[in-house]
Amino acid sequence: MTDLSDDQKQILQPTTGYNDEPLLPLEEACESLLNMVPRLQAHVRMAKENFKHPVDGLTQDESAAIHLYTMQWDSGNEEVDESLYAHLNRTLKEVDRLKLRPWFRYFKLLFTALSKIPPISRQIVC
């Protein structure tokens, strides 16, 4: 299943350059997104509060960056999802890859965190 309309089914250029960004605390990694994602600062604080002492081998900022991406927040508008992941996913579908530039510092932190999570092998029975 996909949520792409026919006009969006195109090959987009890969996103490059975020790996050159410095690894920053979550608050700093999200600074360039504050004007794009409503109530982001409050959700960054909440995510960090939930991971004061992570037990997963990640730093607090790394755990909070993953948590922040998964958080759903009420926008007061059922038509538009204002969560960080919704904004990011809409931006990822843009042909203009320069629109991803403000996300690079967050990408660096998020992908650093994800790369530290060890893979697991499980058999799934349907």
Secondary structure per residue as TSV (DSSP state, phi and psi in degrees):
chain	resnum	aa	ss	phi	psi
A	1	M	-	360.0	149.2
A	2	T	-	-146.3	155.4
A	3	D	-	-106.7	15.9
A	4	L	-	-86.1	132.7
A	5	S	-	-79.3	169.0
A	6	D	G	-57.3	-37.1
A	7	D	G	-73.4	-11.7
A	8	Q	G	-99.1	-1.3
A	9	K	-	-85.0	73.4
A	10	Q	S	-134.0	157.7
A	11	I	-	-79.6	123.7
A	12	L	-	-100.4	152.5
A	13	Q	-	-64.4	144.9
A	14	P	-	-66.2	155.6
A	15	T	-	-90.5	121.8
A	16	T	-	-130.1	157.5
A	17	G	S	107.0	-22.4
A	18	Y	G	-67.5	-25.3
A	19	N	G	-68.9	-18.2
A	20	D	G	-82.3	-7.8
A	21	E	S	-72.4	153.5
A	22	P	-	-73.3	152.6
A	23	L	-	-83.4	115.8
A	24	L	-	-120.0	162.1
A	25	P	-	-61.0	156.3
A	26	L	H	-55.9	-41.7
A	27	E	H	-58.3	-44.6
A	28	E	H	-73.0	-35.5
A	29	A	H	-65.2	-23.7
A	30	C	T	-100.3	-2.3
A	31	E	G	-54.0	-42.8
A	32	S	G	-73.4	-5.0
A	33	L	G	-102.4	-7.8
A	34	L	T	-58.7	-34.8
A	35	N	T	-81.5	-11.4
A	36	M	T	-101.3	-32.4
A	37	V	S	-113.6	108.6
A	38	P	T	-59.2	140.7
A	39	R	T	57.7	27.7
A	40	L	H	-63.8	-42.8
A	41	Q	H	-57.1	-43.2
A	42	A	H	-64.1	-38.6
A	43	H	H	-74.6	-30.6
A	44	V	H	-63.8	-46.0
A	45	R	H	-60.2	-43.8
A	46	M	H	-63.1	-43.6
A	47	A	H	-62.5	-42.7
A	48	K	H	-68.8	-36.1
A	49	E	H	-62.6	-36.9
A	50	N	H	-71.9	-14.9
A	51	F	T	-129.8	49.2
A	52	K	S	-62.4	-38.3
A	53	H	S	-133.7	75.8
A	54	P	-	-63.1	144.4
A	55	V	S	-110.6	11.5
A	56	D	S	-99.9	9.5
A	57	G	S	83.3	-0.5
A	58	L	S	-96.7	161.7
A	59	T	-	-75.5	167.7
A	60	Q	H	-58.3	-44.0
A	61	D	H	-65.4	-39.0
A	62	E	H	-66.1	-46.9
A	63	S	H	-62.5	-42.3
A	64	A	H	-66.4	-34.1
A	65	A	H	-63.6	-41.9
A	66	I	H	-66.4	-45.9
A	67	H	H	-60.1	-42.7
A	68	L	H	-58.6	-41.3
A	69	Y	H	-63.3	-33.8
A	70	T	H	-87.2	-10.0
A	71	M	-	-72.4	134.9
A	72	Q	-	-103.1	127.6
A	73	W	-	-124.8	147.5
A	74	D	-	-74.0	122.8
A	75	S	-	-94.6	-9.8
A	76	G	S	80.2	-1.2
A	77	N	-	-132.1	109.6
A	78	E	T	-66.0	-20.1
A	79	E	T	-75.4	-33.0
A	80	V	S	-125.0	124.3
A	81	D	-	-86.6	120.0
A	82	E	-	-97.8	6.7
A	83	S	S	-62.3	155.5
A	84	L	H	-56.6	-45.0
A	85	Y	H	-62.9	-33.5
A	86	A	H	-67.7	-43.4
A	87	H	H	-62.6	-45.3
A	88	L	H	-63.3	-45.9
A	89	N	H	-63.4	-37.2
A	90	R	H	-65.1	-41.2
A	91	T	H	-67.6	-37.1
A	92	L	H	-62.6	-24.0
A	93	K	T	-85.5	-6.2
A	94	E	-	-71.9	138.7
A	95	V	S	-68.5	-37.8
A	96	D	-	-74.2	98.0
A	97	R	G	-68.6	-16.2
A	98	L	G	-65.0	-22.2
A	99	K	G	-67.8	-14.6
A	100	L	G	-83.4	-14.9
A	101	R	G	-52.5	-43.6
A	102	P	G	-62.7	-17.6
A	103	W	G	-87.0	-10.2
A	104	F	H	-57.6	-42.1
A	105	R	H	-68.6	-36.3
A	106	Y	H	-67.6	-42.7
A	107	F	H	-54.0	-45.6
A	108	K	H	-57.4	-46.8
A	109	L	H	-68.1	-46.1
A	110	L	H	-61.9	-48.7
A	111	F	H	-71.1	-30.3
A	112	T	H	-63.0	-44.4
A	113	A	H	-63.4	-47.7
A	114	L	H	-62.9	-33.6
A	115	S	H	-70.2	-18.4
A	116	K	H	-86.7	-12.9
A	117	I	S	-79.8	121.1
A	118	P	-	-70.4	144.8
A	119	P	-	-70.4	151.9
A	120	I	-	-125.9	150.1
A	121	S	-	-113.2	120.8
A	122	R	-	-136.8	146.4
A	123	Q	-	-93.7	129.5
A	124	I	-	-108.2	126.0
A	125	V	-	-108.8	126.1
A	126	C	-	-101.7	360.0
